[in-house]
Amino acid sequence: MSAPPKTVLTATSDEADAIRRAVRELAARIGVRLEHAPGLARLLADPRVSDPIYDIPRPITEETVSRWVAESIAAGERGECLMTVTLDEAGEVAGYSRIVVWPDRASAEIAGAKRADRQNSGSGGAGVAQATALMFETLGVRLIGLTAALDNIRSAKAIDAAGYVRMGERESVRPDGSIRRSLYWELTRDAWRRMRRA
């Protein structure tokens, strides 16, 4: 289950409202739809895609993934989630990202994956950088927390390369209540902007 960053920020009511509005607008425009659930279930059925991800429903079936997509859409309507899918040339789901937002804390986290044949292409760092820019500049959050499985070397390299600061480990709670030890990073919008100016 998604957990807010360890660092606690407090947003003003105006700031939280603006974040919610930005998330709702983007979710309505580019967010996942229920029709994507079967393709998303096929994507996540591959353990090379799903094993490193702690916050997806298990067991992975069309029913559990459909429920997860519906929950994400509802959270998007509340301004608390932006889930998107990437389609390949044949219209199949080839990847997804899911941003969970805590507007009252001006904070967010992101998880996602690409189909196995699209992994190791060297685009992971660019993907993290694009998602970071979207969360800071479009959604308006001021803090992002990220986790990765202890053995997820590819994700760790991409997160490090994007300028996130390692902050040890944290316990990530899976939807079934089990715990996964995770590497943990944070990045503030101010630090991100300073890096971009450097």
C-alpha positions as CSV (number, residue, x, y, z in Angstrom):
1,M,0.0,0.0,0.0
2,S,1.3,3.4,-0.8
3,A,2.8,5.4,2.1
4,P,3.5,9.1,2.2
5,P,7.1,10.3,2.4
6,K,8.9,10.1,5.8
7,T,9.4,13.8,5.8
8,V,6.2,15.5,6.7
9,L,5.2,18.7,4.9
10,T,2.0,20.7,5.6
11,A,0.2,22.3,2.7
12,T,-2.1,25.3,2.9
13,S,-5.7,24.6,2.0
14,D,-5.2,26.6,-1.2
15,E,-2.1,24.6,-2.1
16,A,-3.8,21.3,-1.4
17,D,-6.8,22.4,-3.5
18,A,-4.6,23.3,-6.4
19,I,-2.8,20.0,-6.3
20,R,-6.1,18.1,-6.2
21,R,-7.4,20.1,-9.1
22,A,-4.3,19.5,-11.2
23,V,-4.4,15.7,-10.5
24,R,-8.2,15.6,-11.3
25,E,-7.7,17.4,-14.6
26,L,-4.8,15.3,-15.7
27,A,-6.5,12.0,-14.6
28,A,-9.6,13.0,-16.6
29,R,-7.5,13.7,-19.7
30,I,-4.8,11.0,-19.7
31,G,-5.7,8.6,-16.9
32,V,-6.2,4.8,-17.1
33,R,-9.7,3.5,-18.1
34,L,-11.4,0.3,-17.1
35,E,-10.9,-1.0,-20.6
36,H,-7.2,-1.1,-19.9
37,A,-7.5,-3.6,-17.0
38,P,-7.3,-6.8,-19.1
39,G,-4.1,-5.6,-20.8
40,L,-2.7,-4.4,-17.5
41,A,-3.4,-7.8,-16.0
42,R,-1.5,-9.5,-18.9
43,L,1.4,-7.1,-18.4
44,L,1.6,-7.7,-14.6
45,A,1.2,-11.5,-15.0
46,D,4.8,-11.6,-16.1
47,P,6.9,-11.9,-12.9
48,R,9.8,-10.0,-14.6
49,V,7.5,-7.0,-14.6
50,S,5.5,-7.5,-11.3
51,D,7.9,-9.1,-8.9
52,P,9.8,-5.9,-7.9
53,I,6.5,-3.9,-7.3
54,Y,5.1,-4.0,-3.8
55,D,1.8,-2.1,-4.2
56,I,0.0,-4.0,-6.9
57,P,-2.9,-6.4,-6.1
58,R,-2.1,-10.1,-5.7
59,P,-2.9,-12.6,-6.9
60,I,-2.7,-10.9,-10.3
61,T,-6.0,-11.6,-12.1
62,E,-8.2,-9.6,-14.4
63,E,-10.7,-9.2,-11.5
64,T,-8.1,-7.9,-8.9
65,V,-6.5,-5.6,-11.5
66,S,-9.9,-4.3,-12.6
67,R,-10.7,-3.5,-9.0
68,W,-7.3,-1.8,-8.6
69,V,-7.9,0.3,-11.8
70,A,-11.4,1.3,-10.5
71,E,-9.9,2.3,-7.2
72,S,-7.2,4.4,-9.0
73,I,-9.9,6.1,-11.2
74,A,-11.9,7.0,-8.1
75,A,-8.8,8.3,-6.3
76,G,-8.0,10.3,-9.4
77,E,-11.5,11.9,-9.2
78,R,-10.6,12.9,-5.6
79,G,-7.3,14.4,-6.8
80,E,-5.2,11.8,-5.1
81,C,-4.0,9.4,-7.9
82,L,-2.8,9.6,-11.5
83,M,-2.6,6.2,-13.1
84,T,-1.6,6.0,-16.8
85,V,-0.8,3.2,-19.3
86,T,1.5,3.1,-22.3
87,L,0.3,1.3,-25.3
88,D,2.4,-0.4,-28.0
89,E,1.9,-0.2,-31.7
90,A,-0.7,-3.0,-31.5
91,G,-2.6,-1.3,-28.8
92,E,-1.4,-3.6,-26.0
93,V,-0.5,-2.3,-22.6
94,A,3.3,-2.1,-22.6
95,G,3.8,-0.2,-19.3
96,Y,2.1,1.8,-16.6
97,S,2.8,4.4,-14.0
98,R,0.8,5.2,-10.8
99,I,1.3,8.4,-8.9
100,V,-0.2,8.6,-5.5
101,V,-0.6,12.1,-4.1
102,W,-1.2,13.4,-0.6
103,P,-2.4,17.0,-1.3
104,D,-2.5,18.0,2.4
105,R,1.2,17.1,2.6
106,A,2.1,18.5,-0.9
107,S,3.7,15.1,-1.5
108,A,3.6,12.2,-3.9
109,E,5.2,8.8,-4.8
110,I,5.3,6.9,-8.1
111,A,5.5,3.3,-9.1
112,G,5.4,1.7,-12.5
113,A,6.8,-0.8,-14.8
114,K,7.5,-1.6,-18.5
115,R,7.0,-4.9,-20.4
116,A,10.0,-7.2,-20.2
117,D,11.0,-6.7,-23.8
118,R,11.2,-2.9,-23.2
119,Q,13.3,-3.1,-20.1
120,N,17.1,-2.6,-20.1
121,S,16.7,-0.1,-23.0
122,G,18.4,2.7,-21.1
123,S,15.3,4.8,-20.9
124,G,14.6,4.3,-17.2
125,G,16.5,7.4,-16.1
126,A,14.7,9.5,-18.6
127,G,11.4,8.1,-17.4
128,V,12.1,9.0,-13.8
129,A,13.2,12.5,-14.8
130,Q,10.0,13.1,-16.8
131,A,7.8,11.8,-14.0
132,T,9.6,14.0,-11.5
133,A,9.1,17.1,-13.7
134,L,5.4,16.2,-14.0
135,M,4.9,15.8,-10.3
136,F,6.7,19.0,-9.4
137,E,5.7,21.3,-12.2
138,T,2.3,20.1,-13.4
139,L,0.8,18.6,-10.2
140,G,2.5,21.1,-7.9
141,V,3.8,18.8,-5.1
142,R,6.9,19.9,-3.2
143,L,8.2,16.5,-2.1
144,I,8.5,13.0,-3.7
145,G,9.3,9.8,-1.9
146,L,10.3,6.7,-3.8
147,T,11.0,3.1,-2.9
148,A,12.6,0.2,-4.7
149,A,13.1,-3.4,-3.8
150,L,16.5,-4.0,-2.2
151,D,17.6,-6.1,-5.2
152,N,16.1,-3.8,-7.9
153,I,19.4,-2.5,-9.2
154,R,18.0,-0.9,-12.4
155,S,15.4,1.2,-10.6
156,A,18.0,2.2,-7.9
157,K,20.4,3.4,-10.6
158,A,17.6,5.4,-12.4
159,I,16.5,7.0,-9.1
160,D,20.0,7.9,-8.1
161,A,20.7,9.4,-11.5
162,A,17.6,11.6,-11.3
163,G,19.1,13.2,-8.2
164,Y,17.0,11.7,-5.4
165,V,18.6,11.4,-2.0
166,R,19.0,8.0,-0.4
167,M,17.5,7.9,3.0
168,G,18.1,4.4,4.1
169,E,15.4,1.8,4.0
170,R,11.7,1.6,4.9
171,E,9.1,-1.2,5.3
172,S,6.7,-1.2,2.4
173,V,3.3,-2.8,3.2
174,R,1.9,-4.9,0.4
175,P,-1.9,-5.0,-0.2
176,D,-2.0,-8.4,1.5
177,G,-0.4,-7.0,4.7
178,S,3.0,-8.6,4.2
179,I,6.1,-6.4,4.5
180,R,8.9,-5.7,1.9
181,R,12.1,-4.0,3.0
182,S,12.7,-1.2,0.4
183,L,15.4,1.2,-0.4
184,Y,14.1,4.7,0.1
185,W,14.7,8.1,-1.5
186,E,13.3,11.6,-1.3
187,L,13.6,14.7,-3.4
188,T,12.2,18.2,-2.8
189,R,11.1,20.6,-5.5
190,D,13.5,23.2,-4.4
191,A,16.5,20.8,-4.6
192,W,15.2,19.5,-8.0
193,R,15.1,23.1,-9.3
194,R,18.6,23.8,-8.0
195,M,19.9,20.8,-9.8
196,R,18.2,21.8,-13.1
197,R,19.9,25.3,-12.9
198,A,23.3,23.9,-12.1
